[in-house]
Each structure stands twice: as structure tokens, then as C-alpha cells.
């Protein structure tokens, strides 16, 4: 039970990746608080967690709303007594087109959303974590030199998150708080079957992986649970690469 007696807040928990993380955290003993925009999606994840003996609470939340985020984290702490893990997995509203075809608004939207939500959710969590002298902030996506054409502002948003992650890690390390990114080359089973161009995207991910496989939703959950646990207590201010070699460090 890697996360026994831990309390985790997961934003975007109704999505496929958020759900996988919630299930893995709960399986490892964490009490999970699930936040997202759609009650039905949150309920589906929570019901699965509970059916397997875990504890899950749900809240419909706009993770771009400063006061809503502050109130949410305060409510988690009031109800559970603490917050040990904060993992933001919300989408950024990106428009994926070549840069020359984008409006300024569509280019800036994922960058602004990513910066705002990660700043807000991290700040709200660490204000409580510092009192206990411990905690883990997780982000998802990762930066680096590799990219693809037609991503608009999305990859730039991921790079910006990494800059923010480094700054938080520097300022929070002495407080016992770790900040880590999970980096993937794409999770093929998170792409809906009816998503336009799905087959081409999956083929591209599979082709670039050095291993004879690609990362799955289960892989994301398993690695996230390990990284959030005390087993990984020496790790901070870094990326954990679970791309199966699709992204070479």
C-alpha cells in the first residue's frame, strides 16, 4: 500500500488519464478527492474506486477559478485533515493547427490556461502542505526539444509548465515538498475510437517508441502512485519519462 493514509486531490479526474490515476492511488491506499467539470464522469470514476474498496469524493470544479480552487482545497483539508498529493490533469482548450493558421487568442489559450490552473492548484495545496513539512505536486506532459508540426500552442504550454515546475521545486524543497512531471510520448488507449485521425496518431506513437510497446493508462497510474509515494522521496524537480523511448532524454 504505497499511499496508505495519504490524501490526494486530482483535477480532471473524470478523464481517462485522471481516472486511471485515481484508481491507482485508491488501490494503493490513498483517499482520493476527484475534481472536474462533469459530474457524471466523476461519478463513474468514484463508483469504480468505491466498488474496489477505496474512498472517493467528487466535486464539480472549474480549476481556472481562483476562489473555487482555494475553497476546494480548504474543504479537502477540513474533511480529511490534510492534503498530501495534488495532481492537475485538466485539458487546456488547445486548438491544434499550424502556427501560421492560428489567431492570437487560439495560440495563447492553452498557454494561459495551463499557467493559470497549475499556479492556482499548486499554490492552494502547498499553503497547507508546508504546515506538515511534506507533500507531492505532480504535473503531466513534459517539455523538451522534440515536437510535432501542427500542435499550435499546446507543446509551448507544456514547456511553460516545466518552467513553473522548476520554480516551485526550488522554492518548496526546503519545506519537504516534491514537484515532479510525468512525461509520455502519448497514451494510445486514452484516444477515443472516433477521434479524427486516431489511427494515424496511434501509428505515429507506436513507430517512435524504442520499446515494442507504448505506455498505457495503467502504466500512468502505476508510475504516478510510485512517484507520489515515500518510496520516491529522493525525487524532485525532474521529469519521469514513461514514453517507452518515444521521447529520448
C-alpha positions in Angstrom: 0.0 0.0 0.0 2.3 2.7 -1.3 -0.1 5.6 -0.4 -1.7 4.3 2.8 -3.0 7.3 4.9 -2.4 9.7 2.0 -4.9 12.2 0.7 -4.8 13.1 -3.0 -6.6 15.8 -4.9 -6.9 15.0 -8.6 -8.1 17.7 -11.1 -9.5 16.5 -14.4 -10.3 13.2 -12.6 -13.2 12.4 -14.9 -11.0 12.0 -17.9 -9.3 8.8 -19.0 -5.9 9.6 -17.5 -7.3 11.2 -14.4 -9.5 8.2 -13.8 -6.5 5.8 -14.2 -4.5 7.8 -11.7 -7.5 7.9 -9.3 -7.9 4.1 -9.4 -4.2 3.5 -8.9 -4.0 5.9 -6.0 -7.0 4.4 -4.3 -5.7 0.9 -4.9 -2.5 1.9 -3.1 -4.5 3.1 -0.1 -5.0 6.9 -0.8 -8.2 8.7 -0.1 -8.9 10.4 -3.4 -10.8 13.7 -3.9 -11.9 14.0 -7.6 -12.5 17.3 -9.2 -13.7 18.0 -12.7 -16.3 19.8 -14.9 -18.7 16.9 -15.4 -20.5 15.2 -12.5 -21.4 12.1 -14.5 -17.7 11.4 -15.4 -16.6 12.0 -11.8 -19.3 9.7 -10.5 -18.2 6.9 -12.9 -14.6 7.0 -11.6 -15.7 7.4 -8.0 -18.1 4.4 -8.2 -15.3 2.2 -9.6 -13.0 3.3 -6.8 -15.6 2.5 -4.2 -16.6 -0.8 -5.8 -13.0 -1.9 -5.2 -13.0 -0.8 -1.6 -11.5 2.6 -2.0 -12.6 6.0 -0.8 -13.5 8.7 -3.3 -15.3 12.1 -3.0 -16.3 14.2 -6.0 -16.6 18.0 -6.7 -17.6 19.8 -9.9 -15.0 22.5 -10.2 -13.6 25.0 -12.7 -9.8 24.7 -12.0 -9.2 28.1 -13.6 -11.3 29.8 -10.9 -9.1 31.1 -8.2 -11.6 31.3 -5.4 -13.2 28.0 -6.3 -9.8 26.2 -6.2 -8.9 27.8 -2.8 -12.3 26.8 -1.4 -12.0 23.3 -2.7 -8.6 22.6 -1.2 -9.6 24.1 2.1 -12.7 21.8 2.1 -10.5 18.8 1.3 -8.2 19.6 4.3 -11.2 20.3 6.6 -12.8 17.0 5.6 -9.7 14.8 5.5 -7.3 16.7 7.8 -4.6 17.1 5.3 -3.6 17.1 1.6 -0.5 15.1 0.6 -0.8 14.9 -3.2 -2.0 17.4 -5.8 -2.2 16.2 -9.5 -3.6 18.6 -12.1 -4.7 16.7 -15.3 -7.2 19.2 -16.8 -7.2 19.9 -20.5 -6.1 23.4 -21.8 -8.6 24.1 -24.6 -5.8 24.0 -27.2 -6.5 24.4 -30.9 -4.1 22.3 -32.8 -3.2 23.9 -36.1 0.0 25.2 -37.8 1.0 28.4 -36.0 0.5 30.5 -39.2 -3.1 29.5 -39.2 -3.9 30.4 -35.6 -5.4 33.5 -34.2 -3.6 35.1 -31.2 -6.4 34.0 -29.0 -6.2 30.4 -30.0 -2.4 30.4 -29.7 -2.4 31.9 -26.3 -5.4 30.0 -24.8 -3.6 26.7 -23.8 -0.6 28.6 -22.5 -2.6 30.9 -20.4 -4.9 28.1 -19.2 -2.0 25.8 -18.3 -0.1 28.5 -16.4 -3.2 29.7 -14.5 -4.5 26.3 -13.5 -1.2 24.9 -12.4 -0.3 28.0 -10.5 -3.6 28.1 -8.7 -3.9 24.4 -7.8 -0.3 24.2 -6.7 -0.4 27.3 -4.6 -3.6 26.2 -2.9 -2.1 22.8 -2.0 1.3 23.9 -0.8 -0.1 26.5 1.6 -1.4 23.5 3.5 1.5 21.2 2.8 4.1 23.5 4.3 2.5 23.2 7.7 3.1 19.5 7.6 6.6 19.7 6.0 5.7 17.3 3.2 3.7 16.9 0.0 3.9 16.0 -3.6 2.9 18.1 -6.6 2.5 16.2 -9.9 2.2 17.5 -13.4 1.7 15.7 -16.7 3.1 16.1 -20.2 6.7 17.2 -20.0 8.8 19.6 -22.1 11.9 19.2 -24.2 13.2 19.8 -27.7 11.1 17.2 -29.5 7.8 18.4 -31.0 5.5 17.8 -34.0 4.0 20.2 -36.5 0.5 21.5 -36.1 0.3 21.5 -32.3 -0.4 25.2 -32.0 0.3 26.5 -28.5 -0.1 23.1 -26.8 3.6 22.0 -26.7 4.6 25.5 -25.8 2.2 25.3 -22.8 3.9 22.0 -21.7 7.3 23.7 -21.9 5.9 26.6 -19.8 4.6 24.1 -17.2 8.1 22.7 -16.9 9.5 26.2 -16.1 6.8 26.6 -13.5 7.6 23.2 -12.1 11.3 24.1 -11.7 10.5 27.3 -9.9 8.1 25.6 -7.5 10.5 22.8 -6.8 13.3 25.3 -6.0 11.1 27.3 -3.6 9.4 24.3 -1.9 12.3 21.8 -1.5 13.4 23.0 1.9 9.7 22.7 3.0 9.8 19.0 2.2 7.6 19.3 -0.8 8.5 17.5 -4.1 7.4 18.6 -7.6 7.6 16.1 -10.5 6.4 15.7 -14.0 5.3 12.5 -15.7 6.3 12.7 -19.4 4.8 10.4 -22.0 5.0 10.1 -25.8 1.2 9.8 -25.9 -1.2 7.3 -24.3 -2.9 5.5 -27.2 -5.7 4.0 -25.1 -6.7 7.5 -24.0 -7.6 8.5 -27.5 -11.3 8.0 -28.3 -12.1 5.5 -31.0 -14.0 8.1 -33.0 -11.3 10.8 -32.7 -10.4 12.2 -36.2 -7.1 10.8 -37.4 -6.8 8.4 -34.4 -5.2 5.6 -36.5 -2.5 7.8 -37.8 -1.8 9.2 -34.3 -1.6 5.8 -32.8 0.7 4.5 -35.6 3.0 7.5 -35.1 3.3 6.9 -31.3 4.0 3.2 -31.8 6.6 3.9 -34.5 8.6 6.3 -32.4 8.7 4.1 -29.3 12.0 2.3 -28.8 10.4 -0.5 -26.9 8.0 -2.9 -28.5 5.0 -1.2 -26.8 3.6 2.1 -25.8 2.6 3.4 -22.4 -0.9 2.5 -21.2 -3.3 4.2 -18.9 -2.5 1.6 -16.3 1.2 2.4 -16.7 0.5 6.1 -16.0 -1.4 5.2 -12.8 1.2 2.8 -11.6 4.1 5.2 -12.1 2.2 8.1 -10.6 1.4 6.1 -7.5 5.1 5.2 -7.1 6.3 8.8 -7.7 3.7 10.2 -5.2 4.8 7.7 -2.5 7.6 7.8 0.0 9.4 5.2 -2.0 10.3 8.1 -4.4 11.2 10.5 -1.6 14.6 11.4 -3.2 13.0 12.6 -6.4 12.1 16.2 -7.1 12.4 18.9 -9.8 12.6 16.4 -12.5 10.7 14.6 -15.2 9.9 10.9 -15.1 10.0 9.6 -18.6 7.4 6.8 -19.3 7.3 7.2 -23.0 8.8 3.8 -23.8 11.6 5.6 -25.6 9.3 7.7 -27.8 10.9 10.7 -26.2 14.7 10.4 -25.8 16.3 12.4 -23.0 
